[in-house]
């Protein structure tokens, strides 16, 4: 417990953390005024593992029930405290040294070669569509929503996001659109209804491809909207527009050149691509060991410097850039609330450990966007500098026009 106590003293700069060890002894660590959390550790092995792999050990301990919270504290309180103090943890000598070693192997951690990429995606997305219906919006959009006003529902905010993306794509009837990482298909279906375009959605998830294809048939759009189980690297058609939402996080830094080179090759000179991705405002790093092991194998949300460098090498113009700084925190809060309402059903489908794993994932992600360094960015790309209008007002104007068109076409939520 000595080494853990030493780290905790350096770690807690804001708030107060009381740790009750396996023998029932309380250890108090405090800094500036802030949240107060009481945590009980029931396994002495945690004294060491928390020092040498804090995020992995904490997540596993919560999943196993060997880390519990008392005196009115809960997981959300702990993760909020953790996020507020994350920089001091990262500067602790042992953590700093271990991070330097792990950074040398991060390309291996982010390997997403063909075949392996599908295995990584299946680990997360093929756990069953029924599970995702328990906490996502009605149209099953699994990415950051866009909240234009206070009090909007998750469904309204997700529609706002689709409308925003459609506006940035500068669509015209008859265009061919590629949706890389199409999820359960709502964006592709929305675009096809809104602007009479032809859309190909590609995904590596069998569950997503099956449900998206069924939705296209149900909507009578199977002639203009296709969903295929295909790696984007195997696509060889040409497209006027390309959109990718929440997929770039699964590419990996060593594959960025491959990704942007492919985008360039699939577009004509006046083509437009819009990339919606998680990133972070801090220097290059790596995903947490717990997230890689249990939630997203091979995943990494990049520093912006890592993206721009490769875009420049592939002769692409960044014609627009926008940051959604707090929208994902609000989105995740909605998901957490819906997850908790259906927690008993999650346990029935899987088990208690699985439910705890997803609680840890959803709440920790919310905190990363609320008090951590995570953000979402929209990057509009083209070969030509003037492929999109040179005054940004068109994005707002198109969104307004699309709101009217949705009502005319009866595009209900």
C-alpha positions as CSV (number, residue, x, y, z in Angstrom):
1,X,0.0,0.0,0.0
2,X,3.0,2.3,0.5
3,X,3.7,2.7,-3.2
4,X,0.0,3.2,-4.1
5,X,-0.3,5.9,-1.3
6,X,2.8,7.6,-2.7
7,X,1.2,7.8,-6.1
8,X,-2.2,8.9,-4.8
9,X,-0.6,11.8,-2.9
10,X,0.9,13.1,-6.2
11,X,-2.2,12.2,-8.1
12,X,-5.0,14.0,-6.2
13,X,-4.4,17.7,-6.7
14,X,-8.1,18.6,-6.7
15,X,-10.9,17.0,-4.6
16,X,-10.6,14.3,-2.0
17,X,-10.2,10.6,-2.3
18,X,-10.6,8.2,0.6
19,X,-9.3,4.7,-0.1
20,X,-10.3,1.9,2.3
21,X,-7.8,-0.9,1.9
22,X,-8.5,-4.6,2.1
23,X,-7.8,-4.5,5.9
24,X,-10.4,-1.8,6.4
25,X,-8.0,1.0,7.0
26,X,-8.8,4.4,5.5
27,X,-6.3,6.5,3.6
28,X,-7.2,10.0,2.7
29,X,-5.7,12.0,-0.2
30,X,-6.8,15.5,-0.8
31,X,-6.0,18.7,-2.7
32,X,-7.9,21.8,-3.6
33,X,-11.6,21.8,-2.9
34,X,-13.5,19.5,-5.3
35,X,-15.5,16.2,-5.5
36,X,-15.2,13.8,-2.6
37,X,-15.1,10.1,-3.3
38,X,-14.8,7.0,-1.0
39,X,-13.4,3.9,-2.7
40,X,-12.9,0.4,-1.1
41,X,-10.3,-2.0,-2.5
42,X,-11.0,-5.6,-1.5
43,X,-8.0,-7.2,-3.3
44,X,-4.4,-6.5,-2.1
45,X,-3.1,-7.2,-5.6
46,X,-4.6,-3.8,-6.6
47,X,-2.0,-2.0,-4.5
48,X,0.6,-2.8,-7.1
49,X,-1.4,-3.1,-10.4
50,X,-3.0,0.4,-9.9
51,X,0.5,1.9,-9.7
52,X,1.9,0.2,-12.8
53,X,-1.2,0.2,-15.0
54,X,-3.7,2.5,-13.4
55,X,-6.4,2.7,-16.1
56,X,-6.4,-1.0,-16.9
57,X,-6.4,-2.1,-13.3
58,X,-9.1,0.3,-12.3
59,X,-11.4,-0.8,-15.1
60,X,-10.9,-4.4,-14.4
61,X,-11.3,-3.9,-10.6
62,X,-14.7,-2.3,-11.2
63,X,-15.7,-5.0,-13.6
64,X,-14.7,-7.7,-11.0
65,X,-16.3,-5.9,-8.1
66,X,-12.9,-5.6,-6.2
67,X,-13.2,-1.8,-6.4
68,X,-16.4,-0.4,-4.9
69,X,-17.7,3.0,-3.9
70,X,-19.2,3.9,-0.5
71,X,-20.6,6.8,1.5
72,X,-22.8,8.0,-1.4
73,X,-20.0,7.9,-4.0
74,X,-20.4,6.1,-7.3
75,X,-18.5,5.3,-10.4
76,X,-19.4,8.6,-12.1
77,X,-18.0,10.5,-9.1
78,X,-14.7,8.6,-9.2
79,X,-14.2,8.9,-12.9
80,X,-14.9,12.7,-12.7
81,X,-12.3,13.0,-10.0
82,X,-9.9,10.8,-12.1
83,X,-10.4,13.0,-15.2
84,X,-9.8,16.2,-13.2
85,X,-6.5,14.9,-11.9
86,X,-5.3,13.0,-15.0
87,X,-2.4,15.3,-15.8
88,X,-0.9,14.9,-12.4
89,X,-1.2,11.1,-12.8
90,X,0.5,11.3,-16.1
91,X,3.4,13.2,-14.7
92,X,4.0,10.7,-11.8
93,X,7.5,9.3,-12.5
94,X,6.5,5.6,-12.8
95,X,3.5,6.4,-15.0
96,X,5.7,8.7,-17.1
97,X,8.4,6.1,-17.6
98,X,5.9,3.4,-18.5
99,X,4.1,5.6,-21.0
100,X,7.4,6.4,-22.8
101,X,8.0,2.6,-23.2
102,X,4.5,1.9,-24.4
103,X,4.7,4.7,-26.9
104,X,7.4,2.8,-28.7
105,X,4.9,0.0,-29.4
106,X,1.8,2.1,-30.3
107,X,1.9,1.3,-34.0
108,X,1.6,-2.4,-33.1
109,X,-1.3,-1.5,-30.7
110,X,-3.1,0.3,-33.6
111,X,-2.5,-2.4,-36.3
112,X,-5.6,-2.5,-38.5
113,X,-4.5,-4.5,-41.5
114,X,-7.1,-6.1,-43.7
115,X,-8.7,-9.0,-42.0
116,X,-7.5,-7.9,-38.6
117,X,-9.5,-4.7,-39.0
118,X,-12.7,-6.8,-39.4
119,X,-11.8,-8.8,-36.3
120,X,-11.3,-5.6,-34.3
121,X,-14.6,-4.2,-35.5
122,X,-16.5,-7.4,-34.8
123,X,-15.3,-7.4,-31.2
124,X,-17.3,-4.3,-30.5
125,X,-20.1,-3.9,-33.1
126,X,-21.2,-7.6,-33.5
127,X,-22.2,-8.1,-29.9
128,X,-25.9,-7.9,-31.1
129,X,-28.1,-5.2,-32.5
130,X,-30.5,-5.7,-29.6
131,X,-27.9,-4.5,-27.2
132,X,-27.3,-1.2,-28.9
133,X,-31.1,-0.5,-29.2
134,X,-31.1,-0.4,-25.4
135,X,-29.2,2.9,-25.2
136,X,-28.9,4.6,-28.6
137,X,-31.5,6.8,-30.2
138,X,-34.3,5.3,-32.2
139,X,-32.4,5.4,-35.5
140,X,-29.3,3.9,-33.9
141,X,-26.7,6.5,-34.5
142,X,-23.5,5.6,-32.6
143,X,-21.5,8.9,-32.8
144,X,-21.5,12.4,-31.4
145,X,-24.9,14.2,-31.7
146,X,-25.2,17.9,-32.4
147,X,-27.2,19.9,-29.8
148,X,-28.4,23.2,-31.3
149,X,-30.6,24.2,-28.3
150,X,-30.9,23.2,-24.6
151,X,-33.5,20.6,-24.0
152,X,-33.3,18.9,-27.3
153,X,-33.8,15.1,-27.3
154,X,-31.1,12.7,-28.3
155,X,-33.2,12.0,-31.5
156,X,-33.4,15.6,-32.4
157,X,-29.7,16.2,-31.8
158,X,-28.7,13.2,-33.9
159,X,-30.9,14.5,-36.8
160,X,-29.2,17.9,-36.4
161,X,-25.9,16.1,-36.9
162,X,-27.1,14.4,-40.1
163,X,-28.4,17.7,-41.4
164,X,-25.0,19.4,-40.6
165,X,-23.1,16.7,-42.4
166,X,-25.4,16.9,-45.4
167,X,-24.9,20.6,-45.6
168,X,-21.1,20.2,-45.6
169,X,-21.3,17.6,-48.4
170,X,-22.7,20.2,-50.8
171,X,-25.0,17.5,-52.4
172,X,-26.8,17.7,-55.7
173,X,-29.3,15.2,-57.1
174,X,-27.8,12.4,-59.0
175,X,-24.5,12.4,-57.2
176,X,-22.8,9.2,-56.0
177,X,-21.9,9.1,-52.3
178,X,-19.6,6.8,-50.4
179,X,-20.2,6.3,-46.6
180,X,-17.2,4.8,-45.0
181,X,-18.1,3.0,-41.8
182,X,-21.8,3.4,-42.4
183,X,-23.0,2.0,-39.0
184,X,-26.7,0.9,-39.1
185,X,-27.3,3.1,-42.2
186,X,-29.3,6.1,-41.0
187,X,-27.0,8.7,-42.5
188,X,-27.0,7.0,-45.9
189,X,-30.8,6.6,-45.9
190,X,-31.2,10.3,-44.8
191,X,-29.0,11.5,-47.6
192,X,-30.8,9.5,-50.3
193,X,-34.2,10.7,-49.2
194,X,-33.0,14.3,-48.8
195,X,-31.2,14.9,-52.1
196,X,-32.0,11.9,-54.4
197,X,-28.4,10.7,-54.4
198,X,-27.0,7.2,-54.8
199,X,-25.2,5.9,-51.7
200,X,-22.9,3.0,-51.0
201,X,-22.3,2.3,-47.3
202,X,-19.4,0.0,-46.3
203,X,-18.9,-1.5,-42.9
204,X,-16.9,-4.4,-41.4
205,X,-19.7,-5.3,-39.0
206,X,-22.0,-8.2,-40.1
207,X,-24.6,-7.1,-37.7
208,X,-24.6,-3.5,-39.0
209,X,-24.6,-4.5,-42.6
210,X,-27.6,-6.9,-42.2
211,X,-29.8,-4.4,-40.3
212,X,-28.8,-1.4,-42.6
213,X,-29.7,-3.5,-45.7
214,X,-33.1,-4.4,-44.2
215,X,-33.8,-0.7,-43.4
216,X,-33.0,0.2,-47.0
217,X,-35.5,-2.5,-48.2
218,X,-38.1,-1.3,-45.7
219,X,-37.7,2.3,-47.0
220,X,-38.0,1.2,-50.6
221,X,-34.5,2.6,-51.3
222,X,-32.6,-0.6,-52.1
223,X,-32.2,0.7,-55.7
224,X,-30.3,3.7,-54.6
225,X,-28.8,2.7,-51.3
226,X,-26.5,-0.3,-50.8
227,X,-24.7,-1.6,-47.7
228,X,-21.8,-3.9,-48.2
229,X,-19.5,-5.8,-45.9
230,X,-16.3,-4.5,-47.3
231,X,-13.1,-2.9,-46.3
232,X,-12.9,0.7,-47.6
233,X,-9.5,-0.2,-49.0
234,X,-11.2,-2.6,-51.4
235,X,-13.6,0.0,-52.9
236,X,-12.6,1.0,-56.4
237,X,-15.5,3.0,-57.7
238,X,-15.5,6.8,-58.1
239,X,-17.7,9.0,-55.9
240,X,-18.7,12.7,-56.1
241,X,-18.9,12.8,-52.3
242,X,-17.4,10.8,-49.4
243,X,-18.4,10.9,-45.8
244,X,-17.0,9.0,-42.8
245,X,-18.5,9.2,-39.3
246,X,-16.9,7.6,-36.3
247,X,-14.7,5.3,-38.4
248,X,-11.4,7.1,-38.5
249,X,-10.8,6.3,-34.9
250,X,-10.3,2.7,-36.0
251,X,-7.7,3.4,-38.7
252,X,-4.5,3.8,-36.7
253,X,-1.7,6.3,-37.2
254,X,0.4,4.0,-39.3
255,X,-2.5,3.6,-41.7
256,X,-3.4,7.4,-42.1
257,X,-1.4,7.8,-45.3
258,X,-3.3,4.8,-46.7
259,X,-6.6,6.3,-45.7
260,X,-6.1,9.7,-47.2
261,X,-4.5,8.3,-50.3
262,X,-7.6,6.2,-50.8
263,X,-9.9,9.2,-50.3
264,X,-7.9,11.1,-52.9
265,X,-8.1,8.3,-55.4
266,X,-11.8,7.8,-55.1
267,X,-12.8,11.5,-55.8
268,X,-12.8,13.6,-58.9
269,X,-11.0,17.0,-58.7
270,X,-14.2,18.7,-57.6
271,X,-15.1,16.0,-55.2
272,X,-15.8,16.7,-51.5
273,X,-15.1,14.5,-48.5
274,X,-16.3,15.1,-44.9
275,X,-14.6,13.4,-42.0
276,X,-16.3,13.2,-38.6
277,X,-13.9,11.9,-36.0
278,X,-12.9,12.0,-32.3
279,X,-9.6,13.6,-31.7
280,X,-7.8,15.3,-28.8
281,X,-6.3,18.7,-28.2
282,X,-3.2,17.3,-26.5
283,X,0.0,16.0,-28.1
284,X,0.1,12.5,-29.8
285,X,-0.5,9.6,-27.4
286,X,-2.3,6.3,-27.3
287,X,-5.6,4.8,-26.3
288,X,-5.9,3.5,-22.7
289,X,-4.9,-0.1,-22.2
290,X,-8.3,-0.9,-20.8
291,X,-10.2,0.6,-23.8
292,X,-8.0,-1.3,-26.2
293,X,-8.4,-4.6,-24.4
294,X,-12.1,-4.6,-23.7
295,X,-13.9,-2.1,-26.0
296,X,-12.0,-1.0,-29.1
297,X,-9.0,-3.2,-30.1
298,X,-6.7,-1.3,-32.4
299,X,-8.5,2.1,-31.8
300,X,-6.9,5.5,-31.3
301,X,-8.3,9.0,-31.4
302,X,-5.6,11.2,-32.9
303,X,-4.0,14.5,-32.0
304,X,-4.9,17.0,-34.8
305,X,-1.2,17.4,-35.6
306,X,-1.1,13.7,-36.6
307,X,-3.9,14.2,-39.1
308,X,-2.9,17.5,-40.7
309,X,0.6,16.2,-41.4
310,X,-0.7,13.3,-43.5
311,X,-3.4,15.3,-45.2
312,X,-0.7,17.7,-46.4
313,X,1.3,14.8,-47.8
314,X,-1.6,13.6,-49.9
315,X,-2.3,16.9,-51.7
316,X,-5.7,17.5,-50.2
317,X,-7.1,20.9,-49.3
318,X,-8.8,21.3,-45.9
319,X,-11.7,23.4,-47.1
320,X,-13.4,23.6,-43.7
321,X,-12.7,22.6,-40.1
322,X,-15.1,22.6,-37.2
323,X,-14.8,21.4,-33.6
324,X,-17.6,20.0,-31.5
325,X,-16.2,20.5,-28.1
326,X,-18.9,19.5,-25.6
327,X,-21.5,17.8,-27.8
328,X,-20.2,14.3,-27.2
329,X,-20.2,14.7,-23.5
330,X,-23.9,15.5,-23.7
331,X,-24.5,12.6,-26.1
332,X,-22.8,10.2,-23.8
333,X,-24.8,11.5,-20.8
334,X,-28.0,10.5,-22.8
335,X,-26.5,7.1,-23.6
336,X,-25.6,6.5,-19.9
337,X,-29.1,7.5,-18.7
338,X,-30.7,5.1,-21.2
339,X,-28.2,2.4,-20.4
340,X,-29.0,2.6,-16.7
341,X,-32.7,2.5,-17.4
342,X,-32.2,-0.8,-19.3
343,X,-29.4,-2.2,-17.1
344,X,-31.4,-5.2,-16.0
345,X,-32.0,-6.1,-19.6
346,X,-28.2,-5.8,-20.3
347,X,-27.5,-8.2,-17.5
348,X,-30.2,-10.6,-18.8
349,X,-28.6,-10.5,-22.3
350,X,-25.0,-10.9,-21.1
351,X,-24.1,-10.8,-17.4
352,X,-23.2,-8.4,-14.5
353,X,-19.5,-8.1,-15.5
354,X,-20.5,-7.1,-19.0
355,X,-22.9,-4.4,-17.7
356,X,-20.1,-3.1,-15.4
357,X,-17.7,-3.0,-18.3
358,X,-20.1,-0.9,-20.4
359,X,-20.8,1.4,-17.5
360,X,-17.1,2.1,-17.1
361,X,-16.7,2.6,-20.8
362,X,-19.6,5.0,-21.3
363,X,-19.1,7.1,-18.1
364,X,-15.3,7.3,-18.6
365,X,-15.8,8.5,-22.2
366,X,-18.3,11.1,-21.0
367,X,-15.7,12.5,-18.5
368,X,-13.0,12.5,-21.2
369,X,-15.2,14.9,-23.3
370,X,-16.4,16.9,-20.3
371,X,-13.2,17.5,-18.4
372,X,-10.5,15.7,-20.4
373,X,-8.8,16.5,-23.8
374,X,-11.2,14.7,-26.2
375,X,-13.1,16.6,-28.9
376,X,-14.8,15.8,-32.2
377,X,-13.8,17.5,-35.4
378,X,-15.3,17.8,-38.9
379,X,-12.7,18.1,-41.6
380,X,-13.9,18.9,-45.1
381,X,-11.5,17.9,-47.8
382,X,-11.1,18.2,-51.6
383,X,-8.5,18.2,-54.3
384,X,-9.5,21.7,-55.3
385,X,-9.5,24.8,-53.1
386,X,-12.9,26.0,-54.5
387,X,-14.8,22.7,-54.6
388,X,-17.0,24.0,-51.8
389,X,-18.3,27.6,-51.5
390,X,-15.6,30.0,-50.2
391,X,-18.0,31.7,-47.7
392,X,-19.1,29.5,-44.8
393,X,-22.6,30.9,-44.7
394,X,-23.8,28.1,-47.0
395,X,-23.6,25.5,-44.2
396,X,-26.1,27.4,-42.1
397,X,-28.3,28.2,-45.1
398,X,-28.4,24.6,-46.2
399,X,-29.3,23.4,-42.8
400,X,-32.3,25.8,-42.7
401,X,-33.4,24.7,-46.1
402,X,-33.1,21.0,-45.1
403,X,-35.3,21.6,-42.1
404,X,-38.0,22.8,-44.4
405,X,-37.4,19.9,-46.9
406,X,-37.6,17.3,-44.1
407,X,-41.1,18.5,-43.3
408,X,-42.1,18.5,-47.0
409,X,-40.7,15.0,-47.5
410,X,-42.2,13.8,-44.1
411,X,-38.7,12.7,-42.9
412,X,-39.9,11.9,-39.4
413,X,-37.5,11.1,-36.6
